Amino acid sequence: MNVLGAVAVSAMVLAYALESRHRAFVGVFAVACAASSVYGFLIGSLPFGLAEAVWTAAALRRLRRAP
């Protein structure tokens, strides 16, 4: 399960860094945030899971508005 968390957070950081290059990275960021949220809930960390769920919603909103 720790692998899920490490992969999710690593993907989040990488996608966030590359967001300005292509709209697809905003989508990757949203998926990585969702995976991180699932990880937070699986480990029993409600605040972490909820915070990542909010980031997921924000990324999806940005994705819809991206040109």
mmCIF file of the N, C-alpha and C atoms, coordinates in Angstrom:
data_MODEL
# 
_entry.id   MODEL 
# 
loop_
_atom_site.group_PDB 
_atom_site.id 
_atom_site.type_symbol 
_atom_site.label_atom_id 
_atom_site.label_alt_id 
_atom_site.label_comp_id 
_atom_site.label_asym_id 
_atom_site.label_entity_id 
_atom_site.label_seq_id 
_atom_site.pdbx_PDB_ins_code 
_atom_site.Cartn_x 
_atom_site.Cartn_y 
_atom_site.Cartn_z 
_atom_site.occupancy 
_atom_site.B_iso_or_equiv 
_atom_site.pdbx_formal_charge 
_atom_site.auth_seq_id 
_atom_site.auth_comp_id 
_atom_site.auth_asym_id 
_atom_site.auth_atom_id 
_atom_site.pdbx_PDB_model_num 
ATOM 1   N N  . MET A 1 1  ? 0.826   -1.193 0.000   1.00 0.00 ? 1  MET A N  1 
ATOM 2   C CA . MET A 1 1  ? 0.000   0.000  0.000   1.00 0.00 ? 1  MET A CA 1 
ATOM 3   C C  . MET A 1 1  ? 0.872   1.259  0.000   1.00 0.00 ? 1  MET A C  1 
ATOM 4   N N  . ASN A 1 2  ? 2.052   1.187  0.600   1.00 0.00 ? 2  ASN A N  1 
ATOM 5   C CA . ASN A 1 2  ? 2.938   2.345  0.593   1.00 0.00 ? 2  ASN A CA 1 
ATOM 6   C C  . ASN A 1 2  ? 3.379   2.696  -0.820  1.00 0.00 ? 2  ASN A C  1 
ATOM 7   N N  . VAL A 1 3  ? 3.433   1.682  -1.682  1.00 0.00 ? 3  VAL A N  1 
ATOM 8   C CA . VAL A 1 3  ? 3.813   1.924  -3.072  1.00 0.00 ? 3  VAL A CA 1 
ATOM 9   C C  . VAL A 1 3  ? 2.765   2.811  -3.742  1.00 0.00 ? 3  VAL A C  1 
ATOM 10  N N  . LEU A 1 4  ? 1.492   2.560  -3.474  1.00 0.00 ? 4  LEU A N  1 
ATOM 11  C CA . LEU A 1 4  ? 0.423   3.393  -4.039  1.00 0.00 ? 4  LEU A CA 1 
ATOM 12  C C  . LEU A 1 4  ? 0.626   4.851  -3.649  1.00 0.00 ? 4  LEU A C  1 
ATOM 13  N N  . GLY A 1 5  ? 0.890   5.111  -2.405  1.00 0.00 ? 5  GLY A N  1 
ATOM 14  C CA . GLY A 1 5  ? 1.101   6.477  -1.941  1.00 0.00 ? 5  GLY A CA 1 
ATOM 15  C C  . GLY A 1 5  ? 2.305   7.128  -2.591  1.00 0.00 ? 5  GLY A C  1 
ATOM 16  N N  . ALA A 1 6  ? 3.404   6.392  -2.678  1.00 0.00 ? 6  ALA A N  1 
ATOM 17  C CA . ALA A 1 6  ? 4.621   6.936  -3.272  1.00 0.00 ? 6  ALA A CA 1 
ATOM 18  C C  . ALA A 1 6  ? 4.425   7.237  -4.758  1.00 0.00 ? 6  ALA A C  1 
ATOM 19  N N  . VAL A 1 7  ? 3.784   6.315  -5.467  1.00 0.00 ? 7  VAL A N  1 
ATOM 20  C CA . VAL A 1 7  ? 3.547   6.522  -6.900  1.00 0.00 ? 7  VAL A CA 1 
ATOM 21  C C  . VAL A 1 7  ? 2.581   7.688  -7.118  1.00 0.00 ? 7  VAL A C  1 
ATOM 22  N N  . ALA A 1 8  ? 1.524   7.740  -6.328  1.00 0.00 ? 8  ALA A N  1 
ATOM 23  C CA . ALA A 1 8  ? 0.529   8.806  -6.488  1.00 0.00 ? 8  ALA A CA 1 
ATOM 24  C C  . ALA A 1 8  ? 1.142   10.185 -6.247  1.00 0.00 ? 8  ALA A C  1 
ATOM 25  N N  . VAL A 1 9  ? 1.884   10.324 -5.173  1.00 0.00 ? 9  VAL A N  1 
ATOM 26  C CA . VAL A 1 9  ? 2.469   11.631 -4.853  1.00 0.00 ? 9  VAL A CA 1 
ATOM 27  C C  . VAL A 1 9  ? 3.554   12.002 -5.860  1.00 0.00 ? 9  VAL A C  1 
ATOM 28  N N  . SER A 1 10 ? 4.343   11.027 -6.288  1.00 0.00 ? 10 SER A N  1 
ATOM 29  C CA . SER A 1 10 ? 5.361   11.299 -7.300  1.00 0.00 ? 10 SER A CA 1 
ATOM 30  C C  . SER A 1 10 ? 4.728   11.747 -8.609  1.00 0.00 ? 10 SER A C  1 
ATOM 31  N N  . ALA A 1 11 ? 3.645   11.089 -9.009  1.00 0.00 ? 11 ALA A N  1 
ATOM 32  C CA . ALA A 1 11 ? 2.939   11.467 -10.234 1.00 0.00 ? 11 ALA A CA 1 
ATOM 33  C C  . ALA A 1 11 ? 2.336   12.858 -10.099 1.00 0.00 ? 11 ALA A C  1 
ATOM 34  N N  . MET A 1 12 ? 1.831   13.183 -8.910  1.00 0.00 ? 12 MET A N  1 
ATOM 35  C CA . MET A 1 12 ? 1.270   14.509 -8.682  1.00 0.00 ? 12 MET A CA 1 
ATOM 36  C C  . MET A 1 12 ? 2.323   15.587 -8.889  1.00 0.00 ? 12 MET A C  1 
ATOM 37  N N  . VAL A 1 13 ? 3.482   15.391 -8.297  1.00 0.00 ? 13 VAL A N  1 
ATOM 38  C CA . VAL A 1 13 ? 4.548   16.392 -8.386  1.00 0.00 ? 13 VAL A CA 1 
ATOM 39  C C  . VAL A 1 13 ? 5.010   16.548 -9.834  1.00 0.00 ? 13 VAL A C  1 
ATOM 40  N N  . LEU A 1 14 ? 5.219   15.438 -10.511 1.00 0.00 ? 14 LEU A N  1 
ATOM 41  C CA . LEU A 1 14 ? 5.676   15.483 -11.904 1.00 0.00 ? 14 LEU A CA 1 
ATOM 42  C C  . LEU A 1 14 ? 4.635   16.145 -12.809 1.00 0.00 ? 14 LEU A C  1 
ATOM 43  N N  . ALA A 1 15 ? 3.371   15.743 -12.664 1.00 0.00 ? 15 ALA A N  1 
ATOM 44  C CA . ALA A 1 15 ? 2.313   16.314 -13.502 1.00 0.00 ? 15 ALA A CA 1 
ATOM 45  C C  . ALA A 1 15 ? 2.136   17.804 -13.217 1.00 0.00 ? 15 ALA A C  1 
ATOM 46  N N  . TYR A 1 16 ? 2.227   18.194 -11.962 1.00 0.00 ? 16 TYR A N  1 
ATOM 47  C CA . TYR A 1 16 ? 2.091   19.608 -11.605 1.00 0.00 ? 16 TYR A CA 1 
ATOM 48  C C  . TYR A 1 16 ? 3.199   20.428 -12.247 1.00 0.00 ? 16 TYR A C  1 
ATOM 49  N N  . ALA A 1 17 ? 4.402   19.872 -12.254 1.00 0.00 ? 17 ALA A N  1 
ATOM 50  C CA . ALA A 1 17 ? 5.540   20.578 -12.850 1.00 0.00 ? 17 ALA A CA 1 
ATOM 51  C C  . ALA A 1 17 ? 5.385   20.723 -14.361 1.00 0.00 ? 17 ALA A C  1 
ATOM 52  N N  . LEU A 1 18 ? 4.677   19.789 -14.993 1.00 0.00 ? 18 LEU A N  1 
ATOM 53  C CA . LEU A 1 18 ? 4.544   19.788 -16.449 1.00 0.00 ? 18 LEU A CA 1 
ATOM 54  C C  . LEU A 1 18 ? 3.221   20.350 -16.954 1.00 0.00 ? 18 LEU A C  1 
ATOM 55  N N  . GLU A 1 19 ? 2.372   20.832 -16.058 1.00 0.00 ? 19 GLU A N  1 
ATOM 56  C CA . GLU A 1 19 ? 1.047   21.314 -16.449 1.00 0.00 ? 19 GLU A CA 1 
ATOM 57  C C  . GLU A 1 19 ? 1.072   22.388 -17.518 1.00 0.00 ? 19 GLU A C  1 
ATOM 58  N N  . SER A 1 20 ? 2.069   23.238 -17.507 1.00 0.00 ? 20 SER A N  1 
ATOM 59  C CA . SER A 1 20 ? 2.111   24.335 -18.477 1.00 0.00 ? 20 SER A CA 1 
ATOM 60  C C  . SER A 1 20 ? 2.467   23.846 -19.885 1.00 0.00 ? 20 SER A C  1 
ATOM 61  N N  . ARG A 1 21 ? 2.972   22.630 -20.005 1.00 0.00 ? 21 ARG A N  1 
ATOM 62  C CA . ARG A 1 21 ? 3.384   22.112 -21.307 1.00 0.00 ? 21 ARG A CA 1 
ATOM 63  C C  . ARG A 1 21 ? 2.233   21.550 -22.128 1.00 0.00 ? 21 ARG A C  1 
ATOM 64  N N  . HIS A 1 22 ? 1.266   20.947 -21.450 1.00 0.00 ? 22 HIS A N  1 
ATOM 65  C CA . HIS A 1 22 ? 0.138   20.371 -22.185 1.00 0.00 ? 22 HIS A CA 1 
ATOM 66  C C  . HIS A 1 22 ? -1.030  20.156 -21.232 1.00 0.00 ? 22 HIS A C  1 
ATOM 67  N N  . ARG A 1 23 ? -2.214  20.304 -21.775 1.00 0.00 ? 23 ARG A N  1 
ATOM 68  C CA . ARG A 1 23 ? -3.447  20.146 -20.998 1.00 0.00 ? 23 ARG A CA 1 
ATOM 69  C C  . ARG A 1 23 ? -3.574  18.746 -20.393 1.00 0.00 ? 23 ARG A C  1 
ATOM 70  N N  . ALA A 1 24 ? -3.010  17.741 -21.054 1.00 0.00 ? 24 ALA A N  1 
ATOM 71  C CA . ALA A 1 24 ? -3.115  16.366 -20.567 1.00 0.00 ? 24 ALA A CA 1 
ATOM 72  C C  . ALA A 1 24 ? -2.509  16.201 -19.180 1.00 0.00 ? 24 ALA A C  1 
ATOM 73  N N  . PHE A 1 25 ? -1.510  17.011 -18.869 1.00 0.00 ? 25 PHE A N  1 
ATOM 74  C CA . PHE A 1 25 ? -0.874  16.893 -17.555 1.00 0.00 ? 25 PHE A CA 1 
ATOM 75  C C  . PHE A 1 25 ? -1.804  17.348 -16.434 1.00 0.00 ? 25 PHE A C  1 
ATOM 76  N N  . VAL A 1 26 ? -2.752  18.214 -16.749 1.00 0.00 ? 26 VAL A N  1 
ATOM 77  C CA . VAL A 1 26 ? -3.767  18.589 -15.751 1.00 0.00 ? 26 VAL A CA 1 
ATOM 78  C C  . VAL A 1 26 ? -4.630  17.367 -15.443 1.00 0.00 ? 26 VAL A C  1 
ATOM 79  N N  . GLY A 1 27 ? -4.960  16.595 -16.474 1.00 0.00 ? 27 GLY A N  1 
ATOM 80  C CA . GLY A 1 27 ? -5.714  15.358 -16.276 1.00 0.00 ? 27 GLY A CA 1 
ATOM 81  C C  . GLY A 1 27 ? -4.926  14.328 -15.487 1.00 0.00 ? 27 GLY A C  1 
ATOM 82  N N  . VAL A 1 28 ? -3.642  14.213 -15.801 1.00 0.00 ? 28 VAL A N  1 
ATOM 83  C CA . VAL A 1 28 ? -2.781  13.288 -15.042 1.00 0.00 ? 28 VAL A CA 1 
ATOM 84  C C  . VAL A 1 28 ? -2.723  13.724 -13.580 1.00 0.00 ? 28 VAL A C  1 
ATOM 85  N N  . PHE A 1 29 ? -2.627  15.031 -13.363 1.00 0.00 ? 29 PHE A N  1 
ATOM 86  C CA . PHE A 1 29 ? -2.603  15.542 -12.000 1.00 0.00 ? 29 PHE A CA 1 
ATOM 87  C C  . PHE A 1 29 ? -3.897  15.191 -11.256 1.00 0.00 ? 29 PHE A C  1 
ATOM 88  N N  . ALA A 1 30 ? -5.032  15.320 -11.934 1.00 0.00 ? 30 ALA A N  1 
ATOM 89  C CA . ALA A 1 30 ? -6.326  14.991 -11.312 1.00 0.00 ? 30 ALA A CA 1 
ATOM 90  C C  . ALA A 1 30 ? -6.390  13.514 -10.938 1.00 0.00 ? 30 ALA A C  1 
ATOM 91  N N  . VAL A 1 31 ? -5.941  12.655 -11.839 1.00 0.00 ? 31 VAL A N  1 
ATOM 92  C CA . VAL A 1 31 ? -5.949  11.212 -11.560 1.00 0.00 ? 31 VAL A CA 1 
ATOM 93  C C  . VAL A 1 31 ? -5.004  10.883 -10.402 1.00 0.00 ? 31 VAL A C  1 
ATOM 94  N N  . ALA A 1 32 ? -3.836  11.507 -10.391 1.00 0.00 ? 32 ALA A N  1 
ATOM 95  C CA . ALA A 1 32 ? -2.879  11.269 -9.312  1.00 0.00 ? 32 ALA A CA 1 
ATOM 96  C C  . ALA A 1 32 ? -3.432  11.760 -7.970  1.00 0.00 ? 32 ALA A C  1 
ATOM 97  N N  . CYS A 1 33 ? -4.125  12.886 -7.984  1.00 0.00 ? 33 CYS A N  1 
ATOM 98  C CA . CYS A 1 33 ? -4.753  13.395 -6.755  1.00 0.00 ? 33 CYS A CA 1 
ATOM 99  C C  . CYS A 1 33 ? -5.818  12.425 -6.259  1.00 0.00 ? 33 CYS A C  1 
ATOM 100 N N  . ALA A 1 34 ? -6.590  11.875 -7.189  1.00 0.00 ? 34 ALA A N  1 
ATOM 101 C CA . ALA A 1 34 ? -7.623  10.909 -6.805  1.00 0.00 ? 34 ALA A CA 1 
ATOM 102 C C  . ALA A 1 34 ? -6.985  9.663  -6.201  1.00 0.00 ? 34 ALA A C  1 
ATOM 103 N N  . ALA A 1 35 ? -5.900  9.193  -6.794  1.00 0.00 ? 35 ALA A N  1 
ATOM 104 C CA . ALA A 1 35 ? -5.200  8.023  -6.253  1.00 0.00 ? 35 ALA A CA 1 
ATOM 105 C C  . ALA A 1 35 ? -4.638  8.333  -4.873  1.00 0.00 ? 35 ALA A C  1 
ATOM 106 N N  . SER A 1 36 ? -4.125  9.528  -4.701  1.00 0.00 ? 36 SER A N  1 
ATOM 107 C CA . SER A 1 36 ? -3.600  9.931  -3.399  1.00 0.00 ? 36 SER A CA 1 
ATOM 108 C C  . SER A 1 36 ? -4.724  10.028 -2.364  1.00 0.00 ? 36 SER A C  1 
ATOM 109 N N  . SER A 1 37 ? -5.887  10.479 -2.793  1.00 0.00 ? 37 SER A N  1 
ATOM 110 C CA . SER A 1 37 ? -7.043  10.543 -1.897  1.00 0.00 ? 37 SER A CA 1 
ATOM 111 C C  . SER A 1 37 ? -7.460  9.145  -1.452  1.00 0.00 ? 37 SER A C  1 
ATOM 112 N N  . VAL A 1 38 ? -7.515  8.228  -2.405  1.00 0.00 ? 38 VAL A N  1 
ATOM 113 C CA . VAL A 1 38 ? -7.849  6.835  -2.069  1.00 0.00 ? 38 VAL A CA 1 
ATOM 114 C C  . VAL A 1 38 ? -6.835  6.289  -1.074  1.00 0.00 ? 38 VAL A C  1 
ATOM 115 N N  . TYR A 1 39 ? -5.567  6.550  -1.319  1.00 0.00 ? 39 TYR A N  1 
ATOM 116 C CA . TYR A 1 39 ? -4.520  6.097  -0.403  1.00 0.00 ? 39 TYR A CA 1 
ATOM 117 C C  . TYR A 1 39 ? -4.741  6.670  1.000   1.00 0.00 ? 39 TYR A C  1 
ATOM 118 N N  . GLY A 1 40 ? -5.060  7.963  1.069   1.00 0.00 ? 40 GLY A N  1 
ATOM 119 C CA . GLY A 1 40 ? -5.299  8.584  2.373   1.00 0.00 ? 40 GLY A CA 1 
ATOM 120 C C  . GLY A 1 40 ? -6.432  7.914  3.130   1.00 0.00 ? 40 GLY A C  1 
ATOM 121 N N  . PHE A 1 41 ? -7.514  7.606  2.423   1.00 0.00 ? 41 PHE A N  1 
ATOM 122 C CA . PHE A 1 41 ? -8.631  6.926  3.082   1.00 0.00 ? 41 PHE A CA 1 
ATOM 123 C C  . PHE A 1 41 ? -8.259  5.498  3.477   1.00 0.00 ? 41 PHE A C  1 
ATOM 124 N N  . LEU A 1 42 ? -7.476  4.822  2.627   1.00 0.00 ? 42 LEU A N  1 
ATOM 125 C CA . LEU A 1 42 ? -7.079  3.442  2.941   1.00 0.00 ? 42 LEU A CA 1 
ATOM 126 C C  . LEU A 1 42 ? -6.201  3.349  4.183   1.00 0.00 ? 42 LEU A C  1 
ATOM 127 N N  . ILE A 1 43 ? -5.361  4.347  4.388   1.00 0.00 ? 43 ILE A N  1 
ATOM 128 C CA . ILE A 1 43 ? -4.495  4.310  5.578   1.00 0.00 ? 43 ILE A CA 1 
ATOM 129 C C  . ILE A 1 43 ? -5.192  4.883  6.810   1.00 0.00 ? 43 ILE A C  1 
ATOM 130 N N  . GLY A 1 44 ? -6.419  5.347  6.612   1.00 0.00 ? 44 GLY A N  1 
ATOM 131 C CA . GLY A 1 44 ? -7.194  5.837  7.750   1.00 0.00 ? 44 GLY A CA 1 
ATOM 132 C C  . GLY A 1 44 ? -6.973  7.296  8.078   1.00 0.00 ? 44 GLY A C  1 
ATOM 133 N N  . SER A 1 45 ? -6.413  8.044  7.144   1.00 0.00 ? 45 SER A N  1 
ATOM 134 C CA . SER A 1 45 ? -6.174  9.462  7.372   1.00 0.00 ? 45 SER A CA 1 
ATOM 135 C C  . SER A 1 45 ? -7.264  10.271 6.676   1.00 0.00 ? 45 SER A C  1 
ATOM 136 N N  . LEU A 1 46 ? -8.323  10.523 7.386   1.00 0.00 ? 46 LEU A N  1 
ATOM 137 C CA . LEU A 1 46 ? -9.458  11.255 6.839   1.00 0.00 ? 46 LEU A CA 1 
ATOM 138 C C  . LEU A 1 46 ? -9.070  12.660 6.346   1.00 0.00 ? 46 LEU A C  1 
ATOM 139 N N  . PRO A 1 47 ? -8.290  13.438 7.123   1.00 0.00 ? 47 PRO A N  1 
ATOM 140 C CA . PRO A 1 47 ? -7.934  14.778 6.631   1.00 0.00 ? 47 PRO A CA 1 
ATOM 141 C C  . PRO A 1 47 ? -7.127  14.742 5.325   1.00 0.00 ? 47 PRO A C  1 
ATOM 142 N N  . PHE A 1 48 ? -6.203  13.812 5.212   1.00 0.00 ? 48 PHE A N  1 
ATOM 143 C CA . PHE A 1 48 ? -5.395  13.686 3.998   1.00 0.00 ? 48 PHE A CA 1 
ATOM 144 C C  . PHE A 1 48 ? -6.272  13.268 2.820   1.00 0.00 ? 48 PHE A C  1 
ATOM 145 N N  . GLY A 1 49 ? -7.127  12.294 3.036   1.00 0.00 ? 49 GLY A N  1 
ATOM 146 C CA . GLY A 1 49 ? -8.023  11.837 1.977   1.00 0.00 ? 49 GLY A CA 1 
ATOM 147 C C  . GLY A 1 49 ? -8.950  12.935 1.501   1.00 0.00 ? 49 GLY A C  1 
ATOM 148 N N  . LEU A 1 50 ? -9.488  13.713 2.421   1.00 0.00 ? 50 LEU A N  1 
ATOM 149 C CA . LEU A 1 50 ? -10.381 14.814 2.052   1.00 0.00 ? 50 LEU A CA 1 
ATOM 150 C C  . LEU A 1 50 ? -9.639  15.935 1.334   1.00 0.00 ? 50 LEU A C  1 
ATOM 151 N N  . ALA A 1 51 ? -8.447  16.263 1.816   1.00 0.00 ? 51 ALA A N  1 
ATOM 152 C CA . ALA A 1 51 ? -7.656  17.319 1.176   1.00 0.00 ? 51 ALA A CA 1 
ATOM 153 C C  . ALA A 1 51 ? -7.328  16.942 -0.267  1.00 0.00 ? 51 ALA A C  1 
ATOM 154 N N  . GLU A 1 52 ? -6.966  15.707 -0.485  1.00 0.00 ? 52 GLU A N  1 
ATOM 155 C CA . GLU A 1 52 ? -6.645  15.266 -1.837  1.00 0.00 ? 52 GLU A CA 1 
ATOM 156 C C  . GLU A 1 52 ? -7.896  15.202 -2.707  1.00 0.00 ? 52 GLU A C  1 
ATOM 157 N N  . ALA A 1 53 ? -9.037  14.913 -2.112  1.00 0.00 ? 53 ALA A N  1 
ATOM 158 C CA . ALA A 1 53 ? -10.294 14.933 -2.864  1.00 0.00 ? 53 ALA A CA 1 
ATOM 159 C C  . ALA A 1 53 ? -10.607 16.354 -3.341  1.00 0.00 ? 53 ALA A C  1 
ATOM 160 N N  . VAL A 1 54 ? -10.322 17.336 -2.511  1.00 0.00 ? 54 VAL A N  1 
ATOM 161 C CA . VAL A 1 54 ? -10.520 18.734 -2.897  1.00 0.00 ? 54 VAL A CA 1 
ATOM 162 C C  . VAL A 1 54 ? -9.575  19.098 -4.044  1.00 0.00 ? 54 VAL A C  1 
ATOM 163 N N  . TRP A 1 55 ? -8.312  18.661 -3.950  1.00 0.00 ? 55 TRP A N  1 
ATOM 164 C CA . TRP A 1 55 ? -7.360  18.902 -5.042  1.00 0.00 ? 55 TRP A CA 1 
ATOM 165 C C  . TRP A 1 55 ? -7.833  18.243 -6.328  1.00 0.00 ? 55 TRP A C  1 
ATOM 166 N N  . THR A 1 56 ? -8.416  17.058 -6.217  1.00 0.00 ? 56 THR A N  1 
ATOM 167 C CA . THR A 1 56 ? -8.937  16.364 -7.399  1.00 0.00 ? 56 THR A CA 1 
ATOM 168 C C  . THR A 1 56 ? -10.032 17.202 -8.056  1.00 0.00 ? 56 THR A C  1 
ATOM 169 N N  . ALA A 1 57 ? -10.957 17.701 -7.251  1.00 0.00 ? 57 ALA A N  1 
ATOM 170 C CA . ALA A 1 57 ? -12.045 18.523 -7.783  1.00 0.00 ? 57 ALA A CA 1 
ATOM 171 C C  . ALA A 1 57 ? -11.506 19.799 -8.436  1.00 0.00 ? 57 ALA A C  1 
ATOM 172 N N  . ALA A 1 58 ? -10.520 20.417 -7.812  1.00 0.00 ? 58 ALA A N  1 
ATOM 173 C CA . ALA A 1 58 ? -9.935  21.637 -8.382  1.00 0.00 ? 58 ALA A CA 1 
ATOM 174 C C  . ALA A 1 58 ? -9.243  21.342 -9.712  1.00 0.00 ? 58 ALA A C  1 
ATOM 175 N N  . ALA A 1 59 ? -8.537  20.235 -9.782  1.00 0.00 ? 59 ALA A N  1 
ATOM 176 C CA . ALA A 1 59 ? -7.844  19.870 -11.023 1.00 0.00 ? 59 ALA A CA 1 
ATOM 177 C C  . ALA A 1 59 ? -8.852  19.547 -12.131 1.00 0.00 ? 59 ALA A C  1 
ATOM 178 N N  . LEU A 1 60 ? -9.920  18.864 -11.793 1.00 0.00 ? 60 LEU A N  1 
ATOM 179 C CA . LEU A 1 60 ? -10.937 18.549 -12.798 1.00 0.00 ? 60 LEU A CA 1 
ATOM 180 C C  . LEU A 1 60 ? -11.612 19.827 -13.304 1.00 0.00 ? 60 LEU A C  1 
ATOM 181 N N  . ARG A 1 61 ? -11.805 20.776 -12.429 1.00 0.00 ? 61 ARG A N  1 
ATOM 182 C CA . ARG A 1 61 ? -12.385 22.052 -12.831 1.00 0.00 ? 61 ARG A CA 1 
ATOM 183 C C  . ARG A 1 61 ? -11.437 22.794 -13.781 1.00 0.00 ? 61 ARG A C  1 
ATOM 184 N N  . ARG A 1 62 ? -10.138 22.784 -13.450 1.00 0.00 ? 62 ARG A N  1 
ATOM 185 C CA . ARG A 1 62 ? -9.152  23.400 -14.332 1.00 0.00 ? 62 ARG A CA 1 
ATOM 186 C C  . ARG A 1 62 ? -9.089  22.691 -15.685 1.00 0.00 ? 62 ARG A C  1 
ATOM 187 N N  . LEU A 1 63 ? -9.240  21.379 -15.659 1.00 0.00 ? 63 LEU A N  1 
ATOM 188 C CA . LEU A 1 63 ? -9.193  20.601 -16.889 1.00 0.00 ? 63 LEU A CA 1 
ATOM 189 C C  . LEU A 1 63 ? -10.351 20.985 -17.820 1.00 0.00 ? 63 LEU A C  1 
ATOM 190 N N  . ARG A 1 64 ? -11.527 21.168 -17.238 1.00 0.00 ? 64 ARG A N  1 
ATOM 191 C CA . ARG A 1 64 ? -12.688 21.564 -18.037 1.00 0.00 ? 64 ARG A CA 1 
ATOM 192 C C  . ARG A 1 64 ? -12.503 22.947 -18.648 1.00 0.00 ? 64 ARG A C  1 
ATOM 193 N N  . ARG A 1 65 ? -11.806 23.834 -17.953 1.00 0.00 ? 65 ARG A N  1 
ATOM 194 C CA . ARG A 1 65 ? -11.640 25.206 -18.406 1.00 0.00 ? 65 ARG A CA 1 
ATOM 195 C C  . ARG A 1 65 ? -10.381 25.412 -19.245 1.00 0.00 ? 65 ARG A C  1 
ATOM 196 N N  . ALA A 1 66 ? -9.528  24.415 -19.316 1.00 0.00 ? 66 ALA A N  1 
ATOM 197 C CA . ALA A 1 66 ? -8.276  24.560 -20.068 1.00 0.00 ? 66 ALA A CA 1 
ATOM 198 C C  . ALA A 1 66 ? -8.570  24.643 -21.557 1.00 0.00 ? 66 ALA A C  1 
ATOM 199 N N  . PRO A 1 67 ? -7.822  25.475 -22.259 1.00 0.00 ? 67 PRO A N  1 
ATOM 200 C CA . PRO A 1 67 ? -8.047  25.608 -23.719 1.00 0.00 ? 67 PRO A CA 1 
ATOM 201 C C  . PRO A 1 67 ? -7.615  24.365 -24.483 1.00 0.00 ? 67 PRO A C  1 
# 
